[in-house]
């Protein structure tokens, strides 16, 4: 919040209203159809990625260049952070270059919010720890709206979010928005990867029956995030929760497959399915540009309201 | 007029005998006369106490003074000033310092730095050498050399066998074993309380079981082996239940709660404000109510601050990376009292067991407080003042002529807003910044000297 009470950036999908979401989806699809974007020539966005990312960072770079902005990459590996500078000093130093926007990715929850509090510069959360990844969720809903024709057409669709829901920032953000759109979400995965407290209304299933769902949303299995004592046996996971060729034989032509990437073929999903008729995975990547353009426009124009 | 003779007029005095309304003549820290309508002499300063509560100055069994090794955050000097401002005459300094006070050599060396301060600083020794949890220190030897309090605070002693050895030594020496109740194998390496909010924020969580399992284990050890067990900073209602049960069976177990756990619940963490990161973590409102019922029933023995200063750079971090702990020794009375007020709002009609409040409460009642508030205030002062004296086996008999006594004068009419400017501690990592708190320590008379006068610490006069 700034002094006028307006929210500055985008940190969580929890605080997004349905109206905000509809506006961002509509605008993203307009831009994807070639409607001219606003122009922010001469303004800078600093991409501060404290955690490795290729897709998200490139997507933001392309989106901001389409808007006429200059994207400045803050390279963590060669930065003073590696030399022990505090993260707050880093934020303040970067802010002194007067960017119009920060895009922050971190392995810690809550860093984008702190960047904004420390600097007053609007900040977009491009994934923070195991907390949220709201731009991914917005682009996912946008992709679904394009596929099914309208946001109303999403109502009562069945969505399975499959995998390590507990440690997934994508699942946290997407569930929120999917429920807002009237999608009936189920979490599918091993018991130790299910949240215990949040989303009490969302069903948990420990078996993956693909034919029950209109939307199969596969999460990346984040082996590195699993804490000691919860070691995952890859083969066991695959036999229960991967979208294998065998399991995919039950998929009908209306069903769609999604994945936030990066995809490791043969882990969550077998390679041929990634480019199948049912898959929206490539389209998610294409839409991400337009969706993020819409988000940046809205933030720079101050049109996302609480 | 000399600087160490006072006549406290019209004091509502609370001490181990309960409540009385009277005048107290204090000569160099010793009660010279006590009674109604004492007439002033020219050689003494008159301190008007009408409407104020007077009690023995507070003792904190749980203060992090950071010296030696952490002087960037706090020192004996700065921490003792903060403690004085909070109404304290004595604090027990926690041993998570560098070096760790785990031998008489180290303790003697550190002790030398504390002796000239206006308040008393007791050094706690660690339970295990280097606080590593492996080998018990020479508890009997250290006890003979004046150490009463042992703790690995910051970490619980994980090995039951090591703790058993410590209890064996405590049973012989009478040493207090203060346990940081956290069983590390049960989700203890997190950042906030296990529950809906922590999961929504995607933070690693600390299970209430980490506390209750350790409490249950140590109660069993204490009952079987003997010795004295002090449960530090109890934060869950279940731990209180376990302690009540054990104390009913006659084991030498005492219970400490902190002011912050009596007021703040986990929702204060908000979207990840690291000023509210503390260990044990802030819990639920249900836990807060459980702690208050523990106080009301007499199960809780002391309020200990767990005053934990940190420099800014250790707090200006994402929640998971920020240091645990908050300062609070200056606000312990106010924060506890505000906690009681909130508890009363949630639990109308519930009152603490009236073991101290006399029948003539109306006459003694301070005009700024309701009878319910007065009851809770007395109970809180009991836990800040009398409770720690009982545990440390310091004198706490009722005030009488010849008693050597430190006195704190509490003003219930004041409300004050906390800011970095009001905090005396060297570190400002207070969760109460911006909050308006009730009550104030008006004066604090320690060793015959008024080290806090009109809410201001006499630093120039007594800390140079």
Boltz contact constraints between the chains, C-beta under 6 A:
constraints:
  - contact:
      token1: [A, 86]
      token2: [B, 313]
      max_distance: 6.0
  - contact:
      token1: [A, 88]
      token2: [B, 316]
      max_distance: 6.0
  - contact:
      token1: [A, 108]
      token2: [B, 318]
      max_distance: 6.0
  - contact:
      token1: [A, 108]
      token2: [B, 320]
      max_distance: 6.0
  - contact:
      token1: [A, 108]
      token2: [B, 321]
      max_distance: 6.0
  - contact:
      token1: [A, 109]
      token2: [B, 201]
      max_distance: 6.0
  - contact:
      token1: [A, 109]
      token2: [B, 202]
      max_distance: 6.0
  - contact:
      token1: [A, 109]
      token2: [B, 203]
      max_distance: 6.0
  - contact:
      token1: [A, 110]
      token2: [B, 272]
      max_distance: 6.0
  - contact:
      token1: [A, 110]
      token2: [B, 318]
      max_distance: 6.0
  - contact:
      token1: [A, 110]
      token2: [B, 319]
      max_distance: 6.0
  - contact:
      token1: [A, 111]
      token2: [B, 318]
      max_distance: 6.0
  - contact:
      token1: [A, 113]
      token2: [B, 271]
      max_distance: 6.0
  - contact:
      token1: [A, 129]
      token2: [B, 202]
      max_distance: 6.0
  - contact:
      token1: [A, 130]
      token2: [B, 202]
      max_distance: 6.0
  - contact:
      token1: [A, 131]
      token2: [B, 201]
      max_distance: 6.0
  - contact:
      token1: [A, 131]
      token2: [B, 202]
      max_distance: 6.0
  - contact:
      token1: [A, 195]
      token2: [B, 199]
      max_distance: 6.0
  - contact:
      token1: [A, 197]
      token2: [B, 195]
      max_distance: 6.0
  - contact:
      token1: [A, 197]
      token2: [B, 196]
      max_distance: 6.0
  - contact:
      token1: [A, 197]
      token2: [B, 199]
      max_distance: 6.0
  - contact:
      token1: [A, 198]
      token2: [B, 196]
      max_distance: 6.0
  - contact:
      token1: [A, 198]
      token2: [B, 199]
      max_distance: 6.0
  - contact:
      token1: [A, 198]
      token2: [B, 200]
      max_distance: 6.0
